[in-house]
């Protein structure tokens, strides 16, 4: 399985971006996926996750109410809609795939990772 993340960029505080993560292979639609981010000098942290069907989602407290995760299994793609962006959201965002049906919250529970996409929020 290969994951390709896209959609990052430079945006002003209060703005919006939508990240996409396209997976190769049909099996990707059968597994949970998630988004993590890593700021300079910090560890990779959980942002959001979604189960295989899209019915169940989970968010870090820091993004709850501002970010929305969704998926289109027919396109093997997961999205992260990010609204009301803050400078502290600046990081490289990574999508991951976990060979589980239920969503997962920890990096070690993910089996595949995309290459990351930079999100920069200016104040």
ABEGO torsion letter per residue (X at the ends): XBBBBBGBEBBBBGBBBBBBBBBBEAAAAABBBBBBBBBBGBBBBBABBBBAAGABBBBBAAABGABBBBBBAAAGBBBBBBBGBBAAABBBBBBBBBBBABBBABAAABABBBAEBBBBBBX
